[in-house]
Amino acid sequence: MSTASVVSNDAHVTIIGGYVGAIIRALEARGIATDAVLRAAGVSQAPSNDPLNRIPLTSLQRLAAAAFELTNDPYFGLYAANFLHAANLHALGFAMTASETLRELCKRMSRYFRLLSGASRPELNIRDGEARLEFVFVAASPALSEDVFGLFLVRLFSELSDGKVRPIRIEQRRPSPPDDGVHHCRAFGCPVTFGNRNTSLVFDVSAVDLPLTGASRELAEQNERIVIGYLAKLDRSDIHARVRAVLQQQFPSGSVTKESVAKKLYMSPRTLQVKLAKSDTTFHEVVDQTRLALARGYIENSAMSITEIAYLLGFSDTSNFSRAFKRWTGHTPRTYTARWRQSVGS
C-alpha cells in the first residue's frame, strides 16, 4: 500500500490467491461473467485460498483496470471489500483475529505480511498521541486494492473490538475519486484524504491496547506456526522463517546447533550467521523466540507436563527449561500455567 519511491519490479511480486479470488467473486456478484473476469486477470481459473497459489501483481493490476471498465463504478473497491474475509488470508487471517490487542494484531500482520502480498509493507508507528498503521509500497498496487484491503481492516478491527476500535481518519495514497471522497468517508466512517505519501489507518493511541473479543494466544500462535511453514516454502530467501521451520523439526532431538541448522539449509554456519545479521537478528535470538512461541502453545493447548514440554523444546532437563522460560516471560512455567488457566477460568 505505499511510499514515495515505488520499486517497479511488479513482474516478480505476487499476491495470495484468496485475496484476488474475493475480488473476482465481487465482480461475479455484479453480473460479470467468470470467463471475462479470468481473461482480464490473465489467470486460467479462479484462485483458491492456498497461500502457495500465488497471483502475479500484474494480474491484479489488469483485474483492477477491468473492474472499473466492466462495472463502470469508480467505487467498486468499497463494494468488493464485502467479499474479503479473514479466511481468505489463510492462517495469517486466523492469527490476526485471535490477537489480543490491535497492537499485537498489527505487529503480527507486519511480521508475516509477505504471505499475503509482496506489494506493500505495513508498519505500526505511534507518535503524537496517534497510532498509525502505515502501508509502504514496494510495487505499484492499484487504487482498488487500497480500498478493498483498507475497508476490510477497518471493519475487522471494529468487529473484533465490539465497535470500540475505529479510525479517526484514513490517509490514502491513491488519487481522489470523482466525488472527492464522499463515498469513502461514508464507508470508512471517518474523514478520508487522498494523494498522501503513505496509505495509513490512523487511530487514537488509546485504542491500540484495548482487548479484542477473539483473543486466543493458543490459536494465534498455532496459526503463526502454519504461516512460518508456508513462508519457508514460499520464499527460500527468508532466512528467519527457514531457520524457525528447521528448529521446530530439530528441537525434540535435542541436537540444535547453528551447525546442524546451517547444514539443513545447505549453507555454512558463517553464511547463516551473516544472513541472520542482515535480518537484524542472531541465531540465539531466533532459537529463543521460536522456543517461547512453542512453549506458550504447548502450555495453553494441551495437558502436557513441564517435563514433556521441555523435551519437545530440546532442553536436557526441566530446570534448564524453567530458567529459560522465566528469563523470557518473568514467570516459571508452572506459575505461567496457573495464571493462564485462571485467566480463562479453567
PEBEL-V724617 format. One record per residue. RES is the residue in one small letter. D_FIRST is the distance of its C-alpha to the first C-alpha in whole Angstrom. Layout:
[[RES;D_FIRST] [RES;D_FIRST]]
//
This chain:
[[m;0] [s;4] [t;8] [a;11] [s;12] [v;10] [v;12] [s;14] [n;15] [d;13] [a;17] [h;16] [v;13] [t;14] [i;12] [i;15] [g;17] [g;18] [y;14] [v;15] [g;19] [a;18] [i;17] [i;20] [r;22] [a;21] [l;22] [e;25] [a;26] [r;26] [g;28] [i;27] [a;29] [t;27] [d;28] [a;27] [v;23] [l;24] [r;25] [a;22] [a;20] [g;22] [v;23] [s;26] [q;26] [a;24] [p;22] [s;23] [n;21] [d;22] [p;19] [l;21] [n;21] [r;18] [i;17] [p;16] [l;12] [t;15] [s;16] [l;13] [q;13] [r;17] [l;17] [a;15] [a;17] [a;20] [a;19] [f;19] [e;22] [l;24] [t;23] [n;24] [d;21] [p;18] [y;17] [f;18] [g;14] [l;16] [y;19] [a;17] [a;15] [n;19] [f;19] [l;17] [h;18] [a;18] [a;21] [n;18] [l;16] [h;20] [a;21] [l;18] [g;18] [f;21] [a;21] [m;18] [t;21] [a;24] [s;22] [e;25] [t;22] [l;19] [r;19] [e;20] [l;18] [c;15] [k;16] [r;17] [m;14] [s;12] [r;15] [y;15] [f;12] [r;12] [l;15] [l;12] [s;10] [g;10] [a;7] [s;5] [r;7] [p;8] [e;11] [l;13] [n;15] [i;19] [r;20] [d;23] [g;23] [e;20] [a;17] [r;13] [l;11] [e;8] [f;5] [v;5] [f;5] [v;8] [a;8] [a;8] [s;6] [p;9] [a;9] [l;11] [s;8] [e;6] [d;10] [v;11] [f;9] [g;9] [l;13] [f;14] [l;13] [v;15] [r;18] [l;18] [f;18] [s;21] [e;23] [l;23] [s;24] [d;26] [g;25] [k;25] [v;21] [r;19] [p;17] [i;19] [r;16] [i;13] [e;11] [q;9] [r;8] [r;9] [p;13] [s;15] [p;17] [p;21] [d;22] [d;20] [g;18] [v;21] [h;20] [h;17] [c;19] [r;21] [a;19] [f;17] [g;20] [c;19] [p;19] [v;15] [t;15] [f;13] [g;12] [n;11] [r;10] [n;7] [t;6] [s;9] [l;11] [v;14] [f;18] [d;21] [v;22] [s;25] [a;22] [v;21] [d;24] [l;25] [p;27] [l;25] [t;27] [g;26] [a;27] [s;28] [r;28] [e;30] [l;28] [a;24] [e;26] [q;28] [n;24] [e;23] [r;26] [i;25] [v;21] [i;23] [g;25] [y;22] [l;20] [a;24] [k;24] [l;21] [d;20] [r;24] [s;22] [d;21] [i;24] [h;24] [a;23] [r;26] [v;28] [r;28] [a;28] [v;32] [l;33] [q;33] [q;35] [q;37] [f;38] [p;40] [s;42] [g;43] [s;42] [v;39] [t;39] [k;36] [e;39] [s;39] [v;35] [a;35] [k;37] [k;35] [l;32] [y;35] [m;34] [s;37] [p;36] [r;36] [t;33] [l;31] [q;32] [v;30] [k;27] [l;27] [a;27] [k;24] [s;22] [d;24] [t;26] [t;30] [f;31] [h;33] [e;30] [v;29] [v;32] [d;32] [q;29] [t;29] [r;33] [l;32] [a;29] [l;32] [a;35] [r;33] [g;32] [y;36] [i;37] [e;35] [n;36] [s;39] [a;43] [m;43] [s;45] [i;44] [t;46] [e;44] [i;41] [a;42] [y;43] [l;40] [l;38] [g;41] [f;43] [s;46] [d;47] [t;46] [s;47] [n;45] [f;42] [s;43] [r;43] [a;39] [f;38] [k;39] [r;38] [w;34] [t;35] [g;38] [h;40] [t;42] [p;41] [r;44] [t;43] [y;39] [t;40] [a;42] [r;40] [w;37] [r;40] [q;41] [s;38] [v;37] [g;41] [s;42]]
//
